[in-house]
């Protein structure tokens, strides 16, 4: 992965507030009503032009920017800033008719006709040429427009293509990666099942017609599929960069594309270096799992070395496209918006500003519903949040998060562990990461989500769940954490394969064995409902599920043992102490949440990193530190019942101007938020 350039965010002196606006769908009198509403709601920015390609280029030889001219100028006249899309989030019908190669071939080998979105083949020379052309034309036309502050390239890049052009591009990508067929054959272990390749043109994309038998996760050759996943990410990045280069010929304003949280098909760590600033779309599935969203925010912040990011989309009321789409309860939109800011966002933006009249997102929530009324609960909440954000001014702009804990997330490990044909396909990567992240969240510890290549010198506690693939010098950097007195936590299925997804010729956890002081003698697996008692020394028993590694302590202390089956009494959890006082935990099984949380809280307590409100259920605490050292402390109550807390830091609540001192007792109702600005930190 290339070294990431420092983040460059749009130059604003306030939290950007607004969202995705599509006035091209409406008559001009509706625009008048919209901007009256935007004024009432405190909207400061609109994202426009994201899906306008069929209007700006109705055929290959015609460019018509009259509608977009009016859209951008109207926003400027109304005092709003603009995040301007290139319009390339979906193809135009004429393009697919004239150039059939611009549409995708799916995993089952079906060439798609025109329709939907996420429908472009990134290997198509025609699509790439036309997308870069329209991006350059738009940048040339609006680069000097005073309302435009950022470029929005494409939209929610997603999916993979398996067409013949992608096959050809994949072969070129492989030649660049391996240089020789001998190196490729070695990496893929192609002597298995008579797969040894003697010509680059013999290689096929791994699809349902070639290496896969049940779906994308079921492959006969993990190395081939792993490389195709990597290629697909790089192919998307290339297409993004071609649009960005066309923009750069006319404008140096920051550019982004909107990510989708923990999104399996594309490796955002490979992509982050190419973004000027990170943005993402947040659509939580459950109100009862605030740690899931918190971790996704932390991932977005970690993509650019802890820099602030933008929340590009969220719903003000209800999503669409799911089988069941419940409305956001009163206060939830505000709570989740402030959670984004608390975790590093310098924007709060919605999809959408006005509900579409037709097609699949006409039921998706919006600031303005189909009636355009301003007396709806949704609009009142949006206007209320707008007033609060206006009160905060520039207090959080550019503020960073002083995390001393990190969770290592690696897309290669994610792909590799989930396509492994054993020991348990039901054990999934992201639920594991979220369970570990939940333990940090409930303990009140701020955490960065970092790539496997990250500099770990600033962290006291580093967790590496399911670090299945060992690449580069990650073992050395984890070892350095322990050797300076820090704590490393890892466990089952870690250290199993190299970067080509080949097994290490040693016992698990492979290259992590000496660091953890443990080796794996056997690995058992079971259905999710099957549990094994895990008996801790001096603590409550827990239950392990899904996977059971029988450990042999080799320089580590046995912390817990299995209680059942033929390996009852054998080690299940170990901890090694280094000469410098560092700790390395190894978890041989998927512990139930209470047991996992107990271990992580022990690790945090060693470093005084358990949060001040960790014992108050549902109360989230986060801190951002402004460039001048001012601390902004956020308290967000996600629970269903009121809670009372003694404040550990004093200051002024930016939302009410109320002044607090240390030790003041505050009662927070469900969905309540405090944003307390205190004096600059002494450190």
ABEGO torsion letter per residue (X at the ends): XBBBBBBBBBBBABBBBEEBBBAAABBAAAAAAAAAAAAAAGBABBBBGAAAAAAABABAABBBAAAAAAAAAAAAAAGBBBBBBAGAABBBAAAAAABAAABBBBAAGBBBBBEEBGABBAABAAAAAAAAAAAAAAAAAAAABAABABBBBEBGBBEBBABAAAAAAAAAAAAAAAGBAAAAAAAAGAABGGABBABAAABBBBBAABABAAEAABBABAAAAAAAAAAAAAAAAAAAAAAAAAAAAABABBBBBBBAEBBAABBAAAAAAABABBBBBBBBABAABAAAAAAAAAAAAAAAGGBBBBBABBBAABBBGBABBBBBBBGAAAAAAAAAAAAGBABBBBOBABBBABEAAAABBBABBAAGBAABAAAAAAAAAAAAAAAAEAAABGBBBBBABBBBBBAAAAAAAAABBOABAABBAAAAAAAAAAAAAAAGBBBBBBBAABBAAABABBBBBGBABBBEAAAAAAAAAAAAGBBBBBEBGBGABBAAGBBBBBBOAEAAAAAAGBBBABBBBBBAABBBBBBBBGBBBBBBBGBBBBBBBBGBBBABBBABEAABGBBABBBBBBAAGBBBBBBABBBBAAAAAAAAAAAAAAAGABBAAAABBGBBBBBBBBAAGBBBBBBBBABABBBBBBBABBEBBAAAGBBBBBGBBBBBBBGBBBBBBBBBBAX
